[in-house]
Amino acid sequence: MVQSTADFRRLKGVGAILGKRLYDAGFDSFAKIAQAGEEGLSKVRGVNRRHMGSILQQARELAGMEQEDGEKPVQLMQQRVVGMREKVENLAQTTRDRFVGEMSEKCGRKLGTDLERIENALLQMHDFGNKRSKRIAKILTKAEKKVTGLEEASLKKVRKGFKKARKAVLKALT
């Protein structure tokens, strides 16, 4: 179905001028834009590389090609949450093994509560849909940075790292 240049303005990031350039480049439907991919769109002058993925996603939706791809971002995010949970659990176990005698002290008890809260928050994150996926991705990256490198750290540093990771993870739930 041939679209007009005005129809392309339904795509966020595409204005009148870029719509005309797309049409002149041979993209006369949303399906052709979706099929062109990033390589095809990069040949059109004025297409912002940052918005290219968004434009392609919107074109797929408007062309009715989104049935199969809709689950992928959610599934990837859920896999990432599961990976983070496993990483936290492994680090928690190694910390408990290393500091057996100190876990009953104040720092060890606080570490235990932080671990419990992080694990609960990650379980809740697993059920979020596509709406919060970008936000959750940023928060998971931040939490992973806080937890990385704590395998050989002292109990206080492990506690601080988990506390910062807990705060980052709990932000996703608010």
N, C-alpha and C positions, 0 to 999 in steps of 0.2 A: 504494500500500500504506500503510495507516494505521500509523503508528508510535506507540509509547507515549511518555510524557514521559521515562521511564527510558532509552529508546533515544537520545534527544538528548544524553545525558550522554557518549556516545561522542565527541562533538565537543569537542575541547580548547578550553576557555574557556567551556563551557556546563555549569552545575551544575544542581541539582534545581530551584531557583527559576526560573532563566532558561529551563530546559527547559519548565516549566509555562507560563511566559509566552508562549513560542513556540507551544506547542500551543493555548493560549487565543486567540492572535492568528490562528489558522487554518492554521498551518504544521503539517500532520500527517504530512509525509514529508520526507526529505532532498531530494528533487527540488524540492519547493515552496520550500524554503529557498534552494536554489541558483538557482531561477528568479526569486526575489524580488529578488535583488541587494542592493546596499548600501542603495538607497532603501527597499526593503521592510523590511529588517532595522532600519533606523534608526528606524522607527515603533514598534518593540517596546522598551518601557522596560527598561533594564538592560543593553542590548547595548553593549559597549565598542567605540568606533570603532577603536581600535588593533587589536582582535582580529577585526574584522568581515571583513577579507579572508581571514584564516586560517579562520574559520568557514565562509565561502562555499566556499573551496577544499576543505575537508574534506567538506562536504555534497555537492559535485560528485563527489568520489571515491567516497563511500559510495552515491551514487545511480547510479553507473556512467556518469556524463556526462563523464568526464575524458579520453577517448581523443584528442580533437582538441586540447585546450588544454595537454596535457602537454609539448609541444615548445616552446611559446612562450617561457617564461622562459629556457630553455637557449639558444634562438636569439637572444634579445635580449642575453643575456650575451655570446655569441660575437660578435655585431655590435659590442658595446661594446669588447671586447678588440681586435678588428680596428681600430676607430677609434682606440684608444689607441696601437696599434702604428704606425699611419699618422702620428699626431701626433708620436710620439717620433722616427720616421724623418725627418719633415720638419724638426723642430727640430734634429736631429743634422746634417742636410745644411746647413742655414743656418748653424749654428755652425761647421762645417768650412769653409764658404765665407768666413765673416767672419774667422776666425782661422787662416788658411792657414799662416802662418809660425810660430805658437805651438803648433800641434798636435803638433810633434815634441818639444816640451819635456815635462817631467814631468806637469804638469797636463793637457796635451792627451792624453798616453798613458793616464792614469787615466780621463779622460773617455771615451776609446775603449773601454776595458775595461768601464766601467759601461754604456755603450750596448749593447754586445754581450750583457752579462748580462741587461739589462732585456728586450731583444728575445727572447732565449732563454726567459726566464720567461714572457713574454706568449704565446709560441708554445705552451708547455706548458699555460698557463691555458686556451687555446682548446679543449682536449679535455676539460675538467672538466665533469661533469654537473650536475644540479640540486642535488646534495648541498651543494656548496660555493658555490652561486651568491650567497647573501646575503653571505658572507664576502668573496668576490671582488668583489662590488659595492662594499662598503665600502673595500676596498683600492684598487680602481681610482679611486674618488672621491678618496682620499687622494693617490694618485700623480698624478692629473690636477692637483690643487691645487699639488703641488710643481713640476710642469713648466710650469704656466701662468705667463705673464709673463716667461719667460726669453729671448724672442726678441731683446730689446735689451740684455740683461744682459752683464756682463763675463764673461770665460772662467772665472774662479774662481767666480762666482755660478752660472753654468751648470753647472759641475762639481758644486758643492754641491747644487743642485737635482736633478740626475740621481742623485747619490749617495743622497739621501733617497728619491727615487722608486724607486731600485733596491732599497733596504732594504724599502720598503713592499711592493713587488711580490714579492720573495723570501719574505716572510712567508706569502703565500698558498700557497706550495709546501711549507711545512713542516707 
